[in-house]
Amino acid sequence: MDTKTTIFWFRRDLRLDDNAGLYHALKSGNPVLCLFIFDPAILNELVNKADTRVTFIYDTLTALQKELEEHGSSLLVLYDEIETARRKVLKDHDVSAVYTNHDYEPYAKTRDEQVKMLLGKRGVELKTYKDQVIFERDEVIKDDGKPYTVFTPYSRKWKQHLNDFYLRTYPSEKYLSHLLKIEHLPIPTLKSMGFERSKQEIPGKNYKNIIDDYAEKRDYPAIQGTSHIGIHLRFGTVSIRKLATDANNAIEKTWLNELIWREFYMMILHHFPRTKNQAFRPEYDRVQWVNNEADFDAGARAKPAIHWLMPACAN
């Protein structure tokens, strides 16, 4: 604790390149310690103990740690309640500020407000940045200041706002020499957190070869016509600015529209947080769904196409 330390808190931004919050942390003037917290409040909600998402995060953190250690640093990974983890970090390090990127889900927003308040009591500032999306919250709204609830006009306004400023990358990887110099820090094992390794194969990040033919091929299950990049977007192992730039430069714009759909729903979640557990239109919560496997099997026998189409749609 001989020197002030800046903390960068990884969440849904698990990469060192083009990372807005990490870039600002590395430019803070203090050495940066990178942190990730496995939050039991989230993990305890997962029924499947071989959850693919947990395995993906674990493997990504292992790779991140290796990258950081190539720069003489390491990754502090904690498995603990957020408040307990906060106290541990502040006890072990003379923290000047905590940097991170915005998280838009209701639990995350409440968590971050609490962390901001508790850090503030210790004279430590929580600084957050936009990194998951090109446009967030109120950046694309109607002329009367209200949020859009229909995609097409939202998409039209989104495209009107898009310019090089919003696609500009953050060269965080150029400042990794500003990382805190520390020895290897162990990562808690999956077993110690009550999980086991998933056997599901994780798709790669090779999306460029599908962009121009996306509109033509995406609806055919027998063709590898979609990007399968959702999990990488979810946990930020790819930069949305890079993806949006490539999509915007493509001849065909359908894949760009899919990225805009993602931001539309994140905007909806921000303005209408009830949609996490409820239908956007309350009357749809009263729809009585029929769950009859015999009827499904009968339909599959009557129309064989349904039988082979369904598993592909589940991918």
C-alpha positions in Angstrom: 0.0 0.0 0.0 2.9 2.3 -0.7 1.3 3.8 -3.7 -2.2 4.8 -4.8 -3.8 2.2 -7.1 -6.6 2.5 -9.6 -9.0 -0.4 -9.8 -10.5 -1.5 -13.1 -13.5 -3.7 -12.5 -14.3 -6.1 -15.4 -17.9 -7.1 -15.9 -19.4 -7.4 -19.4 -16.2 -6.1 -21.1 -13.8 -9.0 -20.9 -11.1 -7.8 -23.2 -8.0 -5.6 -23.1 -8.4 -3.9 -26.5 -10.8 -1.1 -27.3 -12.2 -1.0 -23.7 -13.5 2.4 -22.7 -13.3 2.1 -18.9 -9.9 0.3 -19.0 -8.6 3.0 -21.3 -9.6 5.8 -18.8 -8.2 3.8 -15.9 -4.9 3.3 -17.6 -4.7 7.1 -18.2 -5.6 7.9 -14.6 -2.0 8.5 -13.6 -1.9 5.6 -11.1 -1.0 1.9 -11.7 -4.0 -0.2 -12.5 -5.1 -3.4 -10.9 -7.7 -5.4 -12.9 -10.5 -7.0 -10.9 -13.3 -9.4 -11.6 -15.9 -10.6 -9.0 -17.9 -13.8 -9.3 -21.1 -12.6 -7.6 -23.0 -15.3 -5.7 -26.1 -13.2 -6.0 -26.0 -14.0 -9.8 -24.4 -17.5 -9.7 -26.9 -18.8 -7.1 -29.7 -18.2 -9.6 -28.2 -20.7 -12.1 -29.7 -24.1 -11.8 -27.4 -25.9 -14.2 -24.1 -26.4 -12.4 -22.4 -27.0 -15.8 -23.7 -23.7 -17.1 -21.9 -22.8 -20.3 -21.8 -19.1 -19.5 -19.9 -19.7 -16.3 -17.4 -21.9 -18.1 -17.0 -19.3 -20.9 -16.4 -16.5 -18.3 -13.9 -18.7 -16.4 -11.9 -19.6 -19.6 -12.0 -15.9 -20.7 -10.7 -14.8 -17.4 -7.9 -17.4 -17.5 -6.9 -16.0 -21.0 -7.1 -12.4 -19.7 -4.9 -13.3 -16.8 -2.3 -14.7 -19.1 -2.3 -11.5 -21.2 -2.0 -9.4 -18.1 0.9 -11.4 -16.8 2.7 -10.9 -20.1 2.8 -7.2 -19.0 4.0 -8.0 -15.5 0.6 -7.8 -13.9 -2.2 -10.2 -13.0 -5.9 -10.4 -12.6 -7.6 -10.3 -9.1 -10.6 -12.7 -9.3 -12.8 -12.9 -6.2 -15.7 -15.1 -5.5 -17.6 -13.2 -2.8 -20.5 -10.9 -2.1 -19.9 -7.5 -3.7 -19.7 -5.7 -0.4 -17.3 -8.2 1.1 -15.2 -8.0 -2.1 -15.2 -4.2 -1.9 -14.0 -4.2 1.7 -11.2 -6.7 0.9 -9.9 -4.6 -2.1 -9.9 -1.4 0.0 -8.1 -3.1 2.8 -5.4 -4.6 0.6 -4.8 -1.6 -1.6 -4.7 2.2 -1.3 -7.4 2.8 -3.9 -7.7 6.2 -5.6 -10.7 5.3 -7.8 -12.6 2.4 -9.3 -13.2 2.5 -13.0 -15.7 0.3 -14.8 -18.2 0.3 -17.7 -21.9 0.8 -17.6 -24.2 -2.2 -17.0 -27.8 -1.7 -17.8 -29.7 -4.5 -16.2 -31.9 -3.7 -13.1 -29.8 -5.6 -10.6 -26.6 -4.2 -11.9 -27.9 -0.6 -11.8 -29.0 -1.0 -8.2 -25.7 -2.7 -7.3 -23.6 0.0 -8.9 -25.5 2.8 -7.0 -24.9 1.0 -3.7 -21.2 0.5 -4.6 -20.9 4.2 -5.6 -22.4 5.3 -2.3 -20.2 3.0 -0.2 -17.0 3.9 -2.0 -17.9 7.5 -1.7 -18.0 7.2 2.1 -14.3 6.1 1.9 -13.4 9.0 -0.4 -13.1 6.7 -3.5 -14.9 7.6 -6.7 -16.7 5.1 -8.9 -16.2 6.2 -12.6 -18.2 4.4 -15.3 -18.2 4.6 -19.1 -20.2 3.6 -22.1 -18.8 0.4 -23.7 -21.4 -2.2 -24.4 -23.4 -0.2 -27.0 -23.0 2.6 -29.6 -26.0 4.5 -28.3 -27.4 4.1 -24.8 -30.3 5.3 -22.6 -31.5 8.6 -23.9 -29.1 9.0 -26.8 -31.7 7.9 -29.4 -35.1 9.1 -28.4 -38.1 10.7 -30.1 -38.2 14.4 -30.8 -40.5 14.9 -27.8 -37.9 13.3 -25.5 -39.8 10.1 -25.0 -38.2 6.6 -25.6 -39.1 4.7 -28.8 -41.3 1.7 -28.4 -41.3 0.7 -32.1 -38.1 -0.6 -33.7 -38.3 0.9 -37.2 -38.3 4.6 -36.3 -35.7 3.9 -33.6 -33.5 2.3 -36.2 -34.0 5.2 -38.5 -32.9 7.7 -35.8 -30.0 5.4 -34.7 -28.6 5.4 -38.3 -29.1 9.2 -38.6 -27.0 9.7 -35.4 -24.2 7.3 -36.4 -20.9 8.9 -37.3 -17.2 8.4 -36.9 -17.2 9.9 -33.3 -19.4 7.0 -32.0 -17.4 4.4 -33.8 -14.0 5.7 -32.5 -12.0 3.1 -30.7 -10.2 3.4 -27.3 -6.6 2.3 -27.7 -6.5 0.7 -24.2 -4.0 -1.9 -25.3 -1.4 0.8 -25.9 -1.2 1.7 -22.3 -0.9 -1.7 -20.6 2.5 -0.6 -19.3 0.5 1.4 -16.7 -0.7 -1.8 -15.1 0.2 -2.5 -11.5 3.2 -4.8 -11.3 2.3 -7.8 -9.2 2.9 -11.6 -9.0 0.5 -14.2 -10.2 -2.9 -14.2 -8.5 -4.8 -17.5 -8.3 -8.3 -17.7 -9.8 -10.9 -19.6 -7.8 -11.7 -22.9 -9.4 -15.1 -23.8 -10.9 -15.5 -26.5 -8.3 -14.9 -24.1 -5.4 -17.8 -22.0 -6.7 -20.1 -25.0 -7.0 -19.8 -25.4 -10.7 -18.3 -27.9 -13.2 -17.0 -27.5 -16.7 -19.6 -27.3 -19.5 -19.0 -29.6 -22.5 -20.8 -27.3 -24.9 -18.7 -26.0 -27.7 -18.3 -22.2 -27.7 -18.5 -20.5 -31.2 -15.6 -18.3 -32.3 -15.6 -14.6 -33.3 -15.4 -15.2 -37.1 -18.3 -13.0 -38.2 -16.9 -11.1 -41.2 -17.5 -13.9 -43.7 -21.3 -13.9 -43.1 -22.1 -10.2 -43.1 -22.6 -9.6 -46.9 -24.7 -12.8 -47.3 -26.5 -12.6 -44.0 -29.9 -11.5 -45.3 -29.9 -14.3 -47.9 -28.6 -17.2 -45.7 -29.6 -16.5 -42.1 -33.0 -18.3 -42.3 -31.6 -21.6 -43.5 -30.7 -23.9 -40.6 -28.6 -26.2 -42.9 -26.3 -23.2 -43.7 -23.8 -21.5 -41.4 -25.4 -18.2 -42.2 -25.4 -16.5 -38.8 -22.6 -15.1 -36.7 -23.1 -17.1 -33.4 -21.4 -14.2 -31.8 -24.0 -13.5 -29.1 -22.1 -14.8 -26.2 -19.1 -12.7 -27.1 -21.3 -9.6 -27.3 -22.9 -10.6 -24.0 -19.7 -10.7 -22.1 -17.7 -8.1 -24.1 -15.0 -10.3 -25.6 -15.5 -8.3 -28.8 -15.8 -4.6 -29.2 -19.2 -3.3 -30.3 -17.5 -0.4 -32.0 -15.5 -2.8 -34.2 -18.5 -4.9 -35.0 -20.7 -1.8 -35.8 -17.9 -0.4 -38.0 -17.6 -3.6 -40.0 -21.4 -3.9 -40.3 -21.8 -0.3 -41.4 -19.1 -0.8 -44.0 -20.7 -3.9 -45.4 -22.5 -3.9 -48.7 -25.6 -5.4 -47.2 -26.9 -3.8 -43.9 -29.1 -6.6 -42.5 -26.5 -7.6 -39.9 -26.2 -4.0 -38.8 -29.9 -4.0 -38.2 -29.4 -7.0 -35.8 -26.9 -5.0 -33.8 -29.4 -2.1 -33.7 -32.1 -4.5 -32.5 -29.8 -5.4 -29.6 -29.5 -1.7 -28.6 -33.2 -1.2 -29.0 -34.0 -3.8 -26.4 -31.3 -2.5 -24.1 -32.9 0.9 -24.3 -36.3 -0.6 -23.6 -34.9 -2.4 -20.6 -33.5 0.9 -19.3 -36.7 2.8 -19.7 -39.1 0.0 -18.9 -37.2 -2.3 -16.3 -40.4 -4.3 -15.7 -39.7 -6.0 -19.1 -37.0 -8.1 -17.4 -39.8 -10.3 -16.0 -42.9 -9.1 -17.7 -44.3 -8.6 -21.2 -43.9 -5.1 -22.6 -47.7 -5.0 -23.1 -49.2 -6.0 -19.7 -52.1 -7.8 -21.5 -49.7 -10.3 -22.9 -48.9 -11.5 -19.4 -52.4 -13.0 -19.3 -51.9 -15.1 -22.4 -52.5 -18.8 -21.5 -49.8 -20.8 -23.2 -50.5 -24.5 -24.1 -47.7 -26.8 -23.2 -48.8 -30.2 -24.6 -46.1 -32.4 -25.8 -48.5 -34.8 -27.5 -49.8 -32.0 -29.7 -46.3 -31.0 -30.5 -45.3 -34.5 -31.5 -48.5 -34.8 -33.7 -47.6 -31.6 -35.4 -44.0 -32.8 -36.0 -45.3 -36.0 -37.6 -47.7 -34.1 -39.8 -45.1 -31.6 -41.0 -41.6 -33.2 -40.9 -40.0 -29.8 -41.7 -40.9 -28.7 -38.2 -39.0 -31.7 -36.7 -35.6 -30.8 -38.2 -36.1 -27.0 -38.1 -36.7 -26.7 -34.3 -33.3 -28.0 -33.1 -31.5 -25.6 -35.5 -33.6 -22.7 -34.2 -32.5 -23.5 -30.7 -28.8 -22.9 -31.5 
